[in-house]
Amino acid sequence: MGRRRRWLIGVVVVLGTVAAACVVLRDRPRRLVEAALAERLAAEVTLGRLQILGRRRARLVDLTVRQPAAYPWLRRLEAATVDAEGPLGEMLDGRFSRLLIAGLEAELDPRRTRSPATAAAGAAAGELRARVVDVDRARLVLAGAEGAPATLSGRLEDVGGALHGRLTLAAGGRILGPLLAAAGLGGVQAPPGDVSAGVVITTRGDRRQVTARGRLPATAAARGDLILAGGGVERFEVRFEGIDAGAWTAVNAAAGSGLAVAGDADLTIAGEGLEALRFHLRSHLDSPRWRRQQAELAADALDLVAGGTLRRDGETWQGPCTARLQASAPRLAIPALSLPAAAAPRAASFAGTLSAGGERWIEGTLELVTTGAGTLHLDGAATLEPPELDLRWRWPGSDLGLVAELLPRPGDEPRLELAGRADLEGTARGSPAAPDVTVRAGAARGF
């Protein structure tokens, strides 16, 4: 009896060992693929199941890739299924005839860029190669973007080689917030609306071109061209046409600023690399109006042309710029001040330095050409947050009769009578709402 019991125990142990070995061996291909992907991508990889569908087909189920070294902006990638085709040996080596990806969701953080450490890790990692990759309605989630994720569909060919293909993108306008923040323009908001684009990728030699055509919120058309070479951006150009100036101003004007415009604008931004850019803005505005504390500056129409070159310093863009402005039927009204029409500015030109993004200020020379009172010259700086002026001004050949009309009159005191012309100059410092203004008179003529 004892011998029979020992025999039965031995059989159970052997059968249990065989069953465990079968489970381990059956799971071994999944673990091999998981380890191969982790090594090739230099990333954390988990694979739920591996289904072998034939000598040349396999299906990866519940695949998750986190923080691949070669793509620091990719936080997480999850795919419900990846159908892979090709010889099994080549697929284990990262080479595929075709990949069909379904149920894909990718979490992206455009603020993260390559550091020397991630670049070295990415260079050490291998690269997947595929003749064809098909993606259907992949979900793209941008860090910091609210609302529904973007969707991406299309086909890429010769992935890992002379990449080319076509993709379509659709998203809500809120996706632009994180992209603007990554460009150092976190203070710029996009109006409500949707984003759509068609993307074409071509490769010639060691250069890859990405061309996008589409629409943005409150913008008639958008076009972007990007040239990649040597693992980075060689040059780019983005053009926005038919920008609805009223819609963009409405969401970006400071609360209570009293700024209202209608019209359109065209904007072109171009550069070599990502550390410097050139911009050119042309805008035509109908019935622009700026009102602050009962003071109002308005015109029937206004045309603006501006341009410059800005270099990136952290979250701030700084550099030289110029601007020219022409107003039609300008009007300037200030409470308790009988302002003659001749004092309203009809044209302006600026040359100096602009700082946008993290630090917002402007410094240089501004010339205001009035309707009939000569030209006012301003030199100095103005910050936007908080608003503050530090200016020197000159008004050569000032009409003293006009100056007398500009002077405030407390109560019912009679207006000061002046005649002739004089060269006036002074300073203006402090808050734009109530600046501390000094006046000095030079040579007077015509008394």
KOLKOL-507624 format. One record per residue (C-alpha): residue number from 1; x negated, y negated, z; residue in three letters. Coordinates in pm, 1 decimal. Example, Ala and Ser with C-alpha at 12.3 -4.5 7.8 and 13.67 -1.06 7.14 Angstrom:
% residues 2
num:X:Y:Z:residuo
1:-1230.0:450.0:780.0:ALA $
2:-1367.0:106.0:714.0:SER $
This chain:
% residues 447
num:X:Y:Z:residuo
1:0.0:0.0:0.0:MET $
2:-284.0:-238.6:87.6:GLY $
3:-460.1:-159.3:-235.8:ARG $
4:-142.2:-235.1:-435.0:ARG $
5:-97.9:-572.4:-256.2:ARG $
6:-456.7:-668.6:-329.8:ARG $
7:-405.8:-569.6:-693.0:TRP $
8:-91.9:-786.2:-726.0:LEU $
9:-269.0:-1084.7:-566.0:ILE $
10:-554.9:-1045.7:-812.5:GLY $
11:-314.5:-1041.5:-1107.2:VAL $
12:-138.7:-1357.5:-985.2:VAL $
13:-470.6:-1537.9:-939.1:VAL $
14:-589.8:-1439.0:-1286.8:VAL $
15:-260.4:-1539.1:-1449.1:LEU $
16:-262.5:-1870.3:-1260.4:GLY $
17:-618.6:-1939.6:-1370.4:THR $
18:-531.7:-1861.3:-1733.4:VAL $
19:-221.9:-2085.6:-1717.8:ALA $
20:-422.9:-2372.9:-1568.6:ALA $
21:-690.9:-2328.7:-1832.8:ALA $
22:-426.6:-2338.9:-2105.4:CYS $
23:-286.2:-2663.0:-1967.3:VAL $
24:-634.6:-2815.7:-1947.2:VAL $
25:-729.3:-2697.9:-2294.0:LEU $
26:-400.6:-2816.2:-2438.0:ARG $
27:-460.2:-3163.1:-2288.1:ASP $
28:-823.1:-3175.2:-2392.7:ARG $
29:-759.6:-3326.0:-2741.8:PRO $
30:-559.1:-3610.7:-2582.6:ARG $
31:-841.1:-3684.5:-2339.1:ARG $
32:-1099.3:-3667.6:-2619.3:LEU $
33:-904.3:-3921.9:-2828.5:VAL $
34:-848.8:-4145.0:-2524.0:GLU $
35:-1220.1:-4142.1:-2440.0:ALA $
36:-1321.8:-4198.0:-2803.8:ALA $
37:-1093.7:-4501.6:-2835.4:LEU $
38:-1214.3:-4645.4:-2503.7:ALA $
39:-1576.9:-4614.1:-2614.2:GLU $
40:-1518.3:-4747.5:-2964.2:ARG $
41:-1312.9:-5047.4:-2849.7:LEU $
42:-1509.4:-5109.8:-2527.8:ALA $
43:-1171.1:-5132.8:-2355.4:ALA $
44:-950.2:-4964.7:-2099.4:GLU $
45:-736.7:-4713.3:-2293.6:VAL $
46:-453.4:-4485.7:-2180.4:THR $
47:-276.4:-4239.7:-2409.5:LEU $
48:48.4:-4074.0:-2300.1:GLY $
49:63.3:-3785.6:-2547.3:ARG $
50:-113.1:-3660.9:-2859.0:LEU $
51:87.7:-3465.9:-3115.6:GLN $
52:-96.8:-3278.7:-3390.2:ILE $
53:140.0:-3275.8:-3689.1:LEU $
54:-89.3:-3101.0:-3933.0:GLY $
55:-446.8:-3087.6:-4054.4:ARG $
56:-432.5:-3451.0:-4165.2:ARG $
57:-170.0:-3606.3:-3935.7:ARG $
58:-152.4:-3694.3:-3569.9:ALA $
59:77.8:-3905.7:-3358.2:ARG $
60:-35.9:-4110.0:-3059.4:LEU $
61:249.6:-4171.5:-2815.7:VAL $
62:253.4:-4448.9:-2551.5:ASP $
63:-85.0:-4598.0:-2634.6:LEU $
64:-211.3:-4888.7:-2419.7:THR $
65:-531.3:-5089.1:-2479.5:VAL $
66:-642.0:-5355.7:-2230.3:ARG $
67:-909.1:-5624.7:-2263.7:GLN $
68:-1111.7:-5500.5:-2565.3:PRO $
69:-1455.9:-5661.3:-2550.6:ALA $
70:-1458.7:-5762.8:-2917.4:ALA $
71:-1127.6:-5950.1:-2881.4:TYR $
72:-1124.7:-6143.1:-2549.8:PRO $
73:-802.6:-6324.6:-2648.3:TRP $
74:-617.7:-5988.9:-2655.6:LEU $
75:-503.5:-5914.8:-2301.9:ARG $
76:-295.5:-5607.9:-2371.5:ARG $
77:-172.0:-5399.9:-2662.7:LEU $
78:97.7:-5135.0:-2628.0:GLU $
79:237.2:-4912.8:-2904.2:ALA $
80:526.6:-4669.7:-2871.2:ALA $
81:384.3:-4455.9:-3153.5:THR $
82:87.2:-4468.6:-3387.7:VAL $
83:106.9:-4225.5:-3681.0:ASP $
84:-244.5:-4161.4:-3806.4:ALA $
85:-337.8:-3991.3:-4132.3:GLU $
86:-675.8:-3858.2:-4244.4:GLY $
87:-916.0:-3569.9:-4180.2:PRO $
88:-919.6:-3493.2:-3806.6:LEU $
89:-1297.9:-3524.3:-3786.2:GLY $
90:-1292.3:-3871.1:-3942.9:GLU $
91:-1003.1:-3982.1:-3722.6:MET $
92:-1201.0:-3885.4:-3410.4:LEU $
93:-1482.1:-4102.5:-3552.6:ASP $
94:-1247.0:-4401.1:-3589.6:GLY $
95:-1176.8:-4372.0:-3964.3:ARG $
96:-819.0:-4339.8:-4090.9:PHE $
97:-649.1:-4314.2:-4426.6:SER $
98:-334.2:-4478.9:-4290.6:ARG $
99:-197.9:-4609.4:-3962.0:LEU $
100:174.0:-4670.0:-3912.2:LEU $
101:235.7:-4859.7:-3587.8:ILE $
102:584.7:-4875.4:-3434.7:ALA $
103:705.4:-5040.1:-3115.4:GLY $
104:396.5:-5260.8:-3090.5:LEU $
105:369.1:-5539.0:-2831.9:GLU $
106:56.0:-5750.1:-2795.3:ALA $
107:-9.5:-6004.3:-2520.3:GLU $
108:-240.1:-6282.1:-2640.2:LEU $
109:-417.9:-6564.5:-2457.6:ASP $
110:-555.2:-6815.3:-2712.9:PRO $
111:-732.3:-7006.4:-2432.8:ARG $
112:-981.3:-6721.4:-2391.1:ARG $
113:-1278.1:-6734.8:-2626.7:THR $
114:-1593.0:-6531.6:-2667.5:ARG $
115:-1868.7:-6573.3:-2412.7:SER $
116:-2222.1:-6440.1:-2460.2:PRO $
117:-2128.6:-6141.4:-2242.7:ALA $
118:-1812.7:-6052.0:-2436.7:THR $
119:-1990.1:-6111.9:-2768.4:ALA $
120:-2265.7:-5867.2:-2669.3:ALA $
121:-2010.7:-5610.3:-2552.0:ALA $
122:-1808.9:-5654.8:-2870.7:GLY $
123:-2117.9:-5610.6:-3086.3:ALA $
124:-2201.7:-5289.7:-2901.9:ALA $
125:-1848.6:-5156.2:-2949.1:ALA $
126:-1760.0:-4965.3:-3260.7:GLY $
127:-1497.6:-5073.8:-3513.9:GLU $
128:-1190.6:-4891.3:-3632.5:LEU $
129:-1160.0:-4853.7:-4008.6:ARG $
130:-840.2:-4783.1:-4200.9:ALA $
131:-747.0:-4796.3:-4565.4:ARG $
132:-392.2:-4906.3:-4481.6:VAL $
133:-228.2:-5035.8:-4162.0:VAL $
134:148.5:-5095.2:-4162.2:ASP $
135:314.1:-5293.6:-3882.7:VAL $
136:689.4:-5346.4:-3855.9:ASP $
137:828.5:-5620.3:-3629.1:ARG $
138:546.7:-5619.3:-3377.5:ALA $
139:614.3:-5839.0:-3073.9:ARG $
140:352.7:-6105.5:-2994.0:LEU $
141:364.5:-6251.7:-2643.4:VAL $
142:153.7:-6565.4:-2585.4:LEU $
143:38.3:-6641.5:-2232.2:ALA $
144:219.9:-6951.0:-2109.9:GLY $
145:490.5:-6941.6:-2380.5:ALA $
146:851.3:-6924.4:-2271.2:GLU $
147:1138.5:-6768.6:-2459.8:GLY $
148:1148.4:-6475.6:-2699.2:ALA $
149:816.7:-6342.2:-2835.0:PRO $
150:707.7:-6387.1:-3194.0:ALA $
151:756.0:-6104.6:-3440.9:THR $
152:495.7:-5994.5:-3696.4:LEU $
153:538.7:-5757.5:-3990.4:SER $
154:324.8:-5664.4:-4287.4:GLY $
155:47.9:-5452.5:-4434.0:ARG $
156:-330.1:-5480.5:-4404.5:LEU $
157:-569.4:-5291.0:-4631.0:GLU $
158:-935.5:-5195.3:-4595.3:ASP $
159:-936.2:-5277.4:-4223.0:VAL $
160:-1295.5:-5281.0:-4099.2:GLY $
161:-1419.7:-5358.6:-4451.2:GLY $
162:-1311.0:-5611.5:-4715.2:ALA $
163:-990.5:-5686.3:-4527.6:LEU $
164:-689.9:-5812.5:-4724.3:HIS $
165:-315.8:-5807.0:-4685.5:GLY $
166:4.8:-5999.6:-4623.6:ARG $
167:188.3:-6071.7:-4299.2:LEU $
168:504.4:-6260.1:-4204.0:THR $
169:550.4:-6436.6:-3870.8:LEU $
170:868.3:-6564.0:-3705.1:ALA $
171:888.0:-6729.6:-3364.0:ALA $
172:1055.8:-6996.3:-3155.2:GLY $
173:901.2:-7342.3:-3134.5:GLY $
174:786.8:-7283.8:-2774.9:ARG $
175:506.6:-7064.3:-2905.0:ILE $
176:329.0:-7386.1:-3010.9:LEU $
177:275.5:-7499.0:-2650.2:GLY $
178:-5.3:-7252.8:-2565.1:PRO $
179:-165.6:-7307.8:-2907.7:LEU $
180:-172.6:-7685.9:-2857.6:LEU $
181:-311.4:-7637.3:-2505.6:ALA $
182:-586.5:-7411.6:-2641.9:ALA $
183:-678.2:-7691.0:-2884.6:ALA $
184:-713.4:-7938.1:-2597.2:GLY $
185:-374.2:-8100.7:-2668.3:LEU $
186:-184.3:-7971.0:-2369.5:GLY $
187:4.4:-8300.0:-2334.3:GLY $
188:169.3:-8263.9:-2677.1:VAL $
189:512.6:-8101.3:-2682.9:GLN $
190:695.5:-7955.9:-2984.1:ALA $
191:1063.4:-8040.8:-3049.6:PRO $
192:1323.8:-7761.7:-3054.7:PRO $
193:1316.7:-7539.7:-3361.5:GLY $
194:1168.0:-7224.1:-3509.8:ASP $
195:832.2:-7131.9:-3658.6:VAL $
196:799.1:-6920.1:-3972.1:SER $
197:496.1:-6844.0:-4185.6:ALA $
198:363.6:-6616.9:-4453.7:GLY $
199:-2.8:-6522.4:-4412.6:VAL $
200:-237.8:-6396.8:-4685.9:VAL $
201:-580.7:-6254.4:-4597.7:ILE $
202:-858.5:-6204.2:-4854.3:THR $
203:-1225.9:-6113.6:-4819.1:THR $
204:-1510.9:-6194.4:-5056.7:ARG $
205:-1854.7:-6085.0:-4949.0:GLY $
206:-1916.7:-6189.1:-4589.8:ASP $
207:-1644.6:-6455.8:-4595.9:ARG $
208:-1281.9:-6401.9:-4502.6:ARG $
209:-1008.6:-6647.3:-4596.5:GLN $
210:-677.4:-6673.3:-4412.3:VAL $
211:-405.9:-6883.1:-4579.4:THR $
212:-73.3:-6958.2:-4414.4:ALA $
213:235.8:-7130.6:-4556.3:ARG $
214:540.1:-7201.4:-4346.4:GLY $
215:749.0:-7438.7:-4141.1:ARG $
216:730.5:-7583.0:-3791.8:LEU $
217:998.9:-7752.5:-3582.5:PRO $
218:1100.0:-8089.9:-3733.0:ALA $
219:841.3:-8046.9:-4012.9:THR $
220:923.6:-7992.0:-4380.3:ALA $
221:615.4:-7785.9:-4465.3:ALA $
222:291.5:-7665.4:-4311.6:ALA $
223:-18.9:-7516.6:-4472.6:ARG $
224:-335.1:-7383.5:-4317.4:GLY $
225:-660.2:-7252.0:-4467.6:ASP $
226:-923.4:-7084.2:-4252.3:LEU $
227:-1264.3:-6952.5:-4361.3:ILE $
228:-1432.6:-6701.5:-4127.5:LEU $
229:-1798.4:-6607.0:-4157.9:ALA $
230:-2065.4:-6472.4:-3925.9:GLY $
231:-1813.4:-6382.0:-3657.8:GLY $
232:-1680.4:-6738.5:-3626.7:GLY $
233:-1490.6:-7017.7:-3799.2:VAL $
234:-1686.0:-7173.7:-4085.9:GLU $
235:-1427.8:-7433.9:-4182.4:ARG $
236:-1055.8:-7497.5:-4169.5:PHE $
237:-789.7:-7735.2:-4297.8:GLU $
238:-432.6:-7773.0:-4176.0:VAL $
239:-176.7:-7999.2:-4343.4:ARG $
240:168.0:-8092.7:-4215.1:PHE $
241:409.0:-8265.0:-4453.2:GLU $
242:739.8:-8434.2:-4383.9:GLY $
243:698.1:-8454.5:-4006.1:ILE $
244:1015.6:-8591.1:-3845.9:ASP $
245:856.4:-8875.5:-3649.8:ALA $
246:1174.6:-8939.8:-3451.9:GLY $
247:1204.3:-8580.8:-3324.9:ALA $
248:836.9:-8553.0:-3224.1:TRP $
249:838.6:-8897.4:-3060.1:THR $
250:1153.9:-8816.4:-2863.3:ALA $
251:991.2:-8523.3:-2680.1:VAL $
252:646.7:-8682.0:-2635.4:ASN $
253:724.1:-9043.5:-2543.2:ALA $
254:684.6:-9100.8:-2170.9:ALA $
255:1008.9:-9115.7:-1974.0:ALA $
256:1141.3:-9470.3:-1971.2:GLY $
257:895.4:-9586.3:-2237.6:SER $
258:1179.6:-9718.6:-2452.4:GLY $
259:1009.3:-9600.6:-2772.8:LEU $
260:1242.0:-9507.4:-3057.8:ALA $
261:1146.8:-9443.7:-3420.3:VAL $
262:1285.8:-9282.1:-3733.6:ALA $
263:1089.3:-9182.1:-4040.6:GLY $
264:834.4:-8930.6:-4159.5:ASP $
265:463.2:-8865.2:-4146.2:ALA $
266:194.9:-8650.2:-4308.3:ASP $
267:-100.9:-8523.0:-4106.4:LEU $
268:-417.6:-8345.0:-4221.1:THR $
269:-671.4:-8193.2:-3981.5:ILE $
270:-994.3:-8036.0:-4108.2:ALA $
271:-1334.9:-7940.2:-3977.8:GLY $
272:-1640.9:-7719.0:-3981.9:GLU $
273:-1634.7:-7484.2:-3684.5:GLY $
274:-1408.2:-7554.2:-3389.1:LEU $
275:-1607.9:-7819.6:-3204.8:GLU $
276:-1536.6:-8113.9:-3436.1:ALA $
277:-1245.8:-8216.5:-3656.6:LEU $
278:-1145.6:-8487.5:-3900.3:ARG $
279:-790.5:-8616.5:-3912.6:PHE $
280:-587.7:-8839.5:-4143.1:HIS $
281:-238.0:-8963.2:-4060.3:LEU $
282:5.0:-9148.1:-4284.5:ARG $
283:342.1:-9252.4:-4150.9:SER $
284:637.3:-9461.4:-4265.8:HIS $
285:882.2:-9554.6:-3989.8:LEU $
286:1226.2:-9708.9:-4029.2:ASP $
287:1356.2:-9949.1:-3763.4:SER $
288:1088.5:-9874.7:-3500.4:PRO $
289:1162.0:-10020.5:-3158.9:ARG $
290:971.2:-10037.0:-2832.1:TRP $
291:1153.8:-10169.1:-2526.6:ARG $
292:1007.0:-10208.4:-2179.8:ARG $
293:1156.5:-10403.1:-1890.9:GLN $
294:1382.6:-10603.0:-2126.8:GLN $
295:1090.9:-10691.8:-2354.4:ALA $
296:1132.7:-10559.3:-2707.0:GLU $
297:909.7:-10520.4:-3011.3:LEU $
298:1088.5:-10414.8:-3327.7:ALA $
299:1066.1:-10425.8:-3707.5:ALA $
300:1266.5:-10327.7:-4012.0:ASP $
301:989.0:-10090.7:-4119.4:ALA $
302:635.3:-10000.0:-4027.7:LEU $
303:357.4:-9827.3:-4223.8:ASP $
304:61.4:-9670.1:-4044.3:LEU $
305:-258.6:-9514.6:-4179.0:VAL $
306:-512.3:-9373.5:-3931.8:ALA $
307:-811.2:-9143.0:-3940.9:GLY $
308:-1126.8:-9042.8:-3761.6:GLY $
309:-1362.6:-8770.1:-3646.7:THR $
310:-1326.6:-8618.8:-3300.6:LEU $
311:-1560.1:-8386.1:-3112.7:ARG $
312:-1451.7:-8152.1:-2839.4:ARG $
313:-1577.5:-8187.6:-2482.8:ASP $
314:-1394.4:-7934.7:-2266.7:GLY $
315:-1024.5:-8022.5:-2288.9:GLU $
316:-1093.0:-8368.1:-2434.0:THR $
317:-1142.7:-8477.6:-2794.9:TRP $
318:-1342.4:-8797.9:-2847.3:GLN $
319:-1481.7:-8984.5:-3145.3:GLY $
320:-1465.7:-9284.5:-3378.6:PRO $
321:-1139.2:-9369.3:-3548.8:CYS $
322:-972.5:-9646.9:-3748.7:THR $
323:-610.7:-9750.4:-3797.5:ALA $
324:-418.8:-9998.6:-4012.3:ARG $
325:-59.9:-10103.3:-3951.5:LEU $
326:177.7:-10314.4:-4159.8:GLN $
327:517.6:-10428.6:-4031.2:ALA $
328:816.5:-10561.5:-4223.3:SER $
329:1027.6:-10831.6:-4054.1:ALA $
330:861.3:-10793.6:-3712.4:PRO $
331:1045.9:-10922.4:-3405.6:ARG $
332:914.6:-10975.6:-3053.5:LEU $
333:1146.9:-11071.2:-2766.6:ALA $
334:1034.0:-11138.4:-2410.1:ILE $
335:1275.0:-11239.4:-2129.1:PRO $
336:1254.1:-11600.2:-2006.9:ALA $
337:1031.6:-11683.6:-2300.1:LEU $
338:1144.6:-11856.4:-2613.9:SER $
339:914.9:-11678.4:-2855.3:LEU $
340:886.0:-11829.7:-3202.9:PRO $
341:907.9:-11593.0:-3496.8:ALA $
342:562.7:-11707.3:-3609.5:ALA $
343:404.6:-11525.1:-3310.3:ALA $
344:536.6:-11178.8:-3401.2:ALA $
345:259.2:-10943.5:-3524.8:PRO $
346:301.8:-10834.2:-3886.5:ARG $
347:-22.0:-10637.6:-3928.4:ALA $
348:-291.3:-10480.6:-3713.2:ALA $
349:-622.5:-10304.4:-3760.7:SER $
350:-829.9:-10107.2:-3511.9:PHE $
351:-1184.6:-9969.7:-3513.3:ALA $
352:-1333.1:-9796.0:-3213.8:GLY $
353:-1333.9:-9476.9:-3009.4:THR $
354:-1035.7:-9258.3:-2922.3:LEU $
355:-1013.5:-9001.1:-2642.8:SER $
356:-722.8:-8753.0:-2649.4:ALA $
357:-631.1:-8441.0:-2457.0:GLY $
358:-765.4:-8421.2:-2102.6:GLY $
359:-878.6:-8787.0:-2082.6:GLU $
360:-665.4:-9037.1:-2273.7:ARG $
361:-815.9:-9377.0:-2347.0:TRP $
362:-907.4:-9603.1:-2635.0:ILE $
363:-1193.2:-9850.8:-2675.2:GLU $
364:-1286.2:-10083.4:-2956.0:GLY $
365:-1166.9:-10389.2:-3150.1:THR $
366:-805.7:-10465.8:-3235.2:LEU $
367:-699.2:-10748.3:-3466.7:GLU $
368:-334.0:-10861.2:-3461.1:LEU $
369:-225.6:-11071.6:-3758.3:VAL $
370:81.8:-11275.7:-3669.4:THR $
371:355.3:-11392.6:-3903.8:THR $
372:240.5:-11754.9:-3892.5:GLY $
373:8.4:-11812.3:-3597.5:ALA $
374:-325.3:-11675.7:-3710.5:GLY $
375:-509.0:-11368.2:-3584.5:THR $
376:-559.0:-11250.7:-3227.2:LEU $
377:-881.8:-11052.7:-3165.0:HIS $
378:-902.6:-10807.2:-2873.9:LEU $
379:-1215.3:-10619.6:-2759.2:ASP $
380:-1233.8:-10372.6:-2474.6:GLY $
381:-1066.0:-10058.4:-2344.2:ALA $
382:-725.7:-9932.3:-2238.6:ALA $
383:-645.9:-9612.7:-2047.1:THR $
384:-310.9:-9437.5:-2082.6:LEU $
385:-298.8:-9247.8:-1753.0:GLU $
386:-271.4:-9460.9:-1550.8:PRO $
387:-199.2:-9750.8:-1790.5:PRO $
388:-469.7:-10014.5:-1743.1:GLU $
389:-629.7:-10286.0:-1956.6:LEU $
390:-981.3:-10426.9:-1959.9:ASP $
391:-981.6:-10662.4:-2258.8:LEU $
392:-1152.5:-10974.4:-2388.4:ARG $
393:-945.1:-11176.6:-2635.1:TRP $
394:-1003.9:-11456.1:-2885.5:ARG $
395:-749.3:-11666.2:-3073.9:TRP $
396:-942.6:-11901.1:-3304.9:PRO $
397:-764.3:-12201.5:-3447.1:GLY $
398:-464.2:-12158.5:-3216.9:SER $
399:-166.4:-12382.5:-3281.3:ASP $
400:-135.2:-12560.0:-2946.5:LEU $
401:228.7:-12642.3:-3013.7:GLY $
402:296.1:-12271.2:-3045.6:LEU $
403:90.4:-12200.7:-2733.2:VAL $
404:306.9:-12448.5:-2541.7:ALA $
405:615.9:-12253.6:-2646.7:GLU $
406:458.8:-11931.8:-2516.3:LEU $
407:391.3:-12074.0:-2169.7:LEU $
408:653.0:-11977.2:-1907.5:PRO $
409:867.9:-12263.7:-1768.7:ARG $
410:985.1:-12217.5:-1408.7:PRO $
411:1342.0:-12331.3:-1355.0:GLY $
412:1448.9:-12628.5:-1568.4:ASP $
413:1109.2:-12788.6:-1601.0:GLU $
414:1056.3:-12950.6:-1941.8:PRO $
415:836.1:-12779.2:-2198.4:ARG $
416:473.5:-12891.5:-2207.7:LEU $
417:407.6:-13098.0:-2518.6:GLU $
418:86.9:-13005.2:-2704.0:LEU $
419:-33.5:-13070.8:-3056.6:ALA $
420:-333.1:-12983.5:-3270.8:GLY $
421:-545.2:-12670.1:-3276.1:ARG $
422:-804.4:-12515.4:-3044.7:ALA $
423:-1016.9:-12203.8:-3015.3:ASP $
424:-878.7:-12005.7:-2718.3:LEU $
425:-1035.7:-11707.2:-2545.8:GLU $
426:-1011.4:-11519.4:-2219.3:GLY $
427:-957.0:-11181.4:-2055.1:THR $
428:-663.8:-10951.4:-1975.9:ALA $
429:-708.9:-10692.8:-1699.8:ARG $
430:-489.6:-10466.8:-1492.6:GLY $
431:-148.9:-10313.7:-1561.2:SER $
432:-2.0:-10383.7:-1908.0:PRO $
433:329.4:-10469.4:-1737.4:ALA $
434:170.7:-10754.4:-1536.2:ALA $
435:-186.9:-10817.2:-1650.8:PRO $
436:-419.3:-11071.8:-1495.0:ASP $
437:-482.8:-11310.4:-1786.7:VAL $
438:-745.9:-11584.3:-1799.2:THR $
439:-759.8:-11861.2:-2064.2:VAL $
440:-1047.3:-12083.1:-2174.6:ARG $
441:-1018.9:-12350.7:-2442.0:ALA $
442:-1296.5:-12430.4:-2684.7:GLY $
443:-1315.5:-12712.4:-2937.5:ALA $
444:-982.2:-12885.3:-3000.3:ALA $
445:-885.1:-13044.4:-3334.2:ARG $
446:-599.5:-13255.6:-3463.1:GLY $
447:-480.1:-13439.8:-3151.7:PHE $
